[in-house]
Amino acid sequence: MNMVELPLEHITVPADHVRSNLDQVKLEDLKNSIAEVGLLQPIIVIEDGEHYRLVAGARRLASCIRLGYETIPALVLSEDASVRQVQIIENIQREDLNPVDRAVAVQLFIQENKLSVLKASQKLGVPRTTINDWLAVLDLDEKYQNAVINNYYGGSSPLTLSHVSLAKRFANKVGSENMLNVVLDAILYYGLNRAETRRVLKLVESAKDLSIDQAVRMVRLIPRKRDSNEEPPSWSVEKLVDSLSKSGDYLVKTKPDDLRQLDDEQRKELARRARALQRLLDEVLEAVEEDTHIKRSILI
């Protein structure tokens, strides 16, 4: 490798670069850091005709562009170096890739070099079982992949690769591919953590006639220890009506233009929460109307 100072205009970012999106908050933090103390780590490039193709350092490059820099320190790879390998190793070490981007990068590395998972794990310095867990996210439907990404960036989704591993192992045990999505849906709907998910799946596995929903209710009904002086949680119809009134007032004031400004991840998360809330409200409404219908029938 040779260290050089390259003009930013001579550096191109390939369309298949391992990083599909950049966290804007982290990018702004890095930009401020570079502005204050300078760029401490050079980017990595490879010669591409009269220009240079970016291998690693997308955030550093983007930050320097935002700062209006004209040049940037860069390490130029030799022609026989594995570009994908350098990209993956650098980002794995710094934990820069979200789980889906990382899985795509590892899969491309395996395909381009015609490697087994074992050989890839040796070259990347990562256990084979970890590589398999990483690649597992690629088998999921897009909505679950987005939920994993949402969790990675600190969103409200509970879904992690650890959940995915548990769900996959369970689906294989019961011999049902469809069960994978059933478990993942339950994790998202109920907001299950890993420990809760493990307990739920153990209950379903031990009692064949038990559904996922029934198992969740059994796990969630286990009372937590409470101080003797602590008052039990209270519920009243007045509180429910007040809460619904506040929610309704907030929704009425929401402008369509505000919703149009949401990015894809925010739209999907809002839609997920809205659907979950809608299901809860439908259950409440059904129970209320059913009770009212019964009383009217008795009166008649």
C-alpha positions in Angstrom: 0.0 0.0 0.0 1.1 3.5 -0.7 0.0 6.6 1.2 -1.0 9.5 -1.0 -3.1 12.7 -0.8 -5.9 12.5 -3.3 -8.2 15.1 -4.8 -11.8 14.3 -3.7 -13.0 14.7 -7.3 -10.8 11.8 -8.4 -12.4 9.3 -6.0 -15.5 7.4 -7.0 -17.8 5.3 -4.8 -18.9 2.1 -6.6 -22.6 1.3 -6.7 -22.1 -2.1 -4.9 -20.1 -0.6 -2.1 -20.8 -2.5 1.1 -22.5 0.5 2.9 -26.0 1.0 1.5 -26.8 3.9 3.8 -25.1 6.3 6.2 -26.4 7.1 9.6 -26.8 10.9 9.4 -26.3 11.5 13.2 -23.1 9.5 13.3 -22.0 11.2 10.0 -22.5 14.6 11.5 -20.6 13.6 14.7 -17.7 12.3 12.6 -17.7 15.5 10.5 -17.5 17.6 13.7 -14.7 15.4 15.0 -12.7 15.8 11.8 -13.2 19.5 11.7 -11.8 19.7 15.3 -8.9 17.3 15.3 -8.4 16.4 11.6 -8.7 13.0 9.8 -6.9 10.5 11.9 -7.4 7.4 9.7 -6.9 7.5 5.9 -9.5 6.1 3.4 -8.6 3.0 1.3 -8.8 3.1 -2.5 -7.7 1.2 -5.5 -6.6 2.6 -8.9 -9.3 2.7 -11.5 -7.9 4.2 -14.7 -7.2 7.8 -14.1 -9.3 7.8 -10.9 -9.5 5.9 -7.7 -12.3 3.6 -6.5 -13.3 3.7 -2.8 -12.7 0.5 -0.9 -13.2 1.6 2.7 -13.9 4.9 4.4 -17.3 6.0 3.1 -18.2 8.0 6.2 -14.7 9.7 6.2 -15.1 10.6 2.6 -18.6 11.9 3.0 -17.6 14.0 6.0 -14.6 15.5 4.2 -16.9 16.4 1.3 -19.3 18.1 3.6 -16.4 20.1 5.2 -15.4 21.3 1.7 -12.0 19.6 1.7 -10.2 19.4 -1.6 -8.0 16.4 -0.8 -8.0 13.5 1.5 -5.2 11.1 2.8 -5.6 7.7 1.2 -3.9 4.3 1.1 -3.8 2.9 -2.4 -4.1 -0.9 -2.5 -2.0 -3.1 -4.8 -3.8 -4.8 -7.7 -3.6 -8.3 -6.1 -5.3 -7.2 -2.9 -8.9 -8.4 -2.2 -11.0 -5.3 -2.2 -14.0 -7.0 -0.6 -11.9 -8.6 2.1 -10.4 -5.2 3.1 -13.8 -3.6 3.2 -15.4 -6.3 5.3 -12.5 -6.6 7.8 -12.2 -2.9 8.3 -15.9 -2.4 8.9 -16.3 -5.5 11.1 -13.5 -4.3 13.3 -15.1 -0.9 13.7 -18.7 -2.3 13.7 -19.7 0.2 11.0 -22.0 -2.1 8.9 -25.6 -2.7 9.7 -26.5 -6.4 9.8 -28.0 -6.6 6.3 -25.2 -4.7 4.7 -22.7 -6.9 6.4 -24.5 -10.1 5.3 -24.6 -8.9 1.7 -20.9 -8.0 1.8 -19.9 -11.4 3.3 -22.0 -13.2 0.7 -20.4 -11.3 -2.1 -17.0 -12.1 -0.7 -17.8 -15.8 -0.6 -19.3 -15.8 -4.1 -16.5 -13.7 -5.7 -13.8 -15.9 -4.2 -15.7 -19.2 -4.4 -15.2 -19.9 -0.8 -16.9 -22.2 1.7 -18.3 -20.6 4.9 -15.4 -22.2 6.8 -12.8 -20.7 4.4 -14.5 -17.3 4.6 -14.5 -17.4 8.4 -10.7 -18.2 8.4 -10.0 -15.3 6.0 -12.1 -12.8 7.9 -11.1 -14.0 11.3 -14.7 -14.6 12.4 -16.1 -18.0 13.8 -18.0 -20.1 11.2 -21.2 -20.1 13.4 -21.1 -16.3 13.5 -20.8 -16.1 9.7 -23.8 -18.4 9.4 -25.8 -16.2 11.9 -24.9 -13.1 9.8 -25.9 -14.7 6.5 -29.3 -15.9 8.0 -30.7 -12.4 7.8 -30.6 -12.6 3.9 -33.2 -15.4 4.0 -35.8 -13.2 5.7 -38.6 -11.2 4.1 -37.8 -7.5 3.6 -40.0 -6.3 6.5 -38.0 -8.4 8.9 -34.7 -7.2 7.5 -35.9 -3.6 7.9 -36.8 -4.4 11.5 -33.3 -5.7 12.2 -31.8 -2.6 10.7 -34.2 -0.4 12.7 -33.0 -2.1 15.9 -29.4 -1.7 14.9 -29.8 2.1 14.6 -31.5 2.4 17.9 -35.1 2.3 16.7 -38.1 0.8 18.5 -37.9 -2.6 16.8 -36.9 -5.4 19.2 -35.7 -7.7 16.4 -32.0 -8.7 16.5 -29.9 -11.4 14.8 -30.1 -13.3 18.1 -33.9 -13.4 17.7 -33.6 -14.6 14.1 -31.3 -17.4 15.2 -33.7 -18.6 17.8 -36.6 -18.4 15.4 -34.7 -20.3 12.7 -33.7 -23.1 15.1 -37.2 -23.5 16.3 -38.7 -23.6 12.7 -36.1 -26.3 11.9 -37.0 -28.3 15.0 -40.8 -28.3 14.3 -40.1 -28.8 10.5 -42.1 -25.8 9.4 -40.6 -23.0 7.3 -43.7 -20.9 7.9 -43.1 -21.0 11.6 -40.1 -18.7 11.2 -42.3 -15.8 10.1 -44.9 -16.7 12.8 -42.2 -16.4 15.5 -40.8 -13.2 14.0 -44.2 -11.6 13.8 -44.8 -12.4 17.5 -41.5 -10.9 18.5 -42.4 -7.7 16.7 -46.0 -7.6 17.8 -45.3 -8.2 21.5 -41.9 -6.6 21.7 -40.2 -9.8 23.1 -36.7 -9.7 24.2 -34.3 -12.7 23.7 -35.0 -14.3 27.1 -38.8 -14.0 26.6 -38.5 -15.4 23.1 -36.5 -18.4 24.4 -39.1 -19.1 27.1 -42.0 -18.8 24.7 -40.5 -21.2 22.2 -39.6 -23.7 24.9 -43.3 -23.7 26.1 -44.6 -24.2 22.5 -42.1 -27.0 21.9 -43.0 -28.8 25.1 -46.8 -28.4 24.7 -47.6 -29.2 21.0 -51.2 -27.8 21.3 -50.0 -24.4 22.6 -50.0 -21.5 20.2 -47.3 -18.8 20.1 -49.9 -16.2 21.4 -50.9 -18.4 24.3 -47.3 -19.0 25.3 -46.6 -15.3 25.2 -49.5 -14.6 27.5 -48.1 -17.3 29.9 -44.7 -15.7 29.9 -46.0 -12.2 30.3 -48.4 -13.1 33.1 -45.6 -14.1 35.4 -45.8 -11.3 38.0 -42.7 -9.4 38.9 -41.7 -9.1 42.5 -43.3 -6.0 44.1 -42.5 -4.2 47.3 -45.0 -4.6 50.0 -45.7 -0.9 50.1 -46.1 -0.6 46.4 -49.7 0.1 45.2 -51.0 -2.3 42.5 -51.4 -0.7 39.1 -54.9 0.9 38.8 -57.1 0.9 35.7 -60.2 2.9 35.1 -62.4 3.6 32.1 -61.9 7.3 32.8 -58.1 6.9 32.2 -58.7 4.9 29.0 -61.1 7.5 27.6 -58.7 10.3 28.5 -55.8 8.5 26.8 -57.9 7.8 23.7 -59.0 11.5 23.6 -55.4 12.7 23.8 -54.4 10.3 21.0 -57.3 11.3 18.8 -56.6 15.0 19.3 -52.9 14.4 18.3 -53.9 12.4 15.2 -56.4 15.1 14.1 -53.7 17.7 14.3 -51.3 15.6 12.3 -50.8 17.1 8.8 -50.4 15.0 5.7 -47.3 17.0 4.8 -45.7 16.0 8.1 -46.2 12.3 7.2 -44.8 12.8 3.7 -41.5 14.0 5.1 -40.9 10.7 6.9 -38.2 8.5 5.5 -39.0 4.8 4.6 -37.9 3.4 7.9 -40.0 5.9 9.9 -43.0 5.2 7.6 -42.7 1.4 8.1 -42.3 1.8 11.9 -45.3 4.1 12.2 -47.4 1.8 10.1 -46.4 -1.2 12.3 -47.3 0.6 15.5 -50.6 2.0 14.0 -51.6 -1.5 12.9 -50.8 -2.9 16.3 -52.8 -0.2 18.0 -55.7 -0.7 15.6 -55.8 -4.4 16.5 -56.0 -3.6 20.2 -58.7 -1.0 19.6 -60.7 -3.5 17.5 -60.5 -6.0 20.3 -61.7 -3.4 22.8 -64.5 -2.2 20.5 -65.6 -5.8 19.8 -65.8 -6.6 23.5 -67.7 -3.4 24.3 -70.2 -3.9 21.5 -70.6 -7.6 22.2 -71.4 -6.8 25.9 -73.9 -4.1 24.8 -75.6 -6.5 22.4 -76.0 -9.2 25.1 -77.6 -6.6 27.5 -80.0 -5.4 24.8 -81.0 -9.0 24.0 -81.7 -9.6 27.7 -83.9 -6.5 27.9 -85.8 -7.5 24.7 
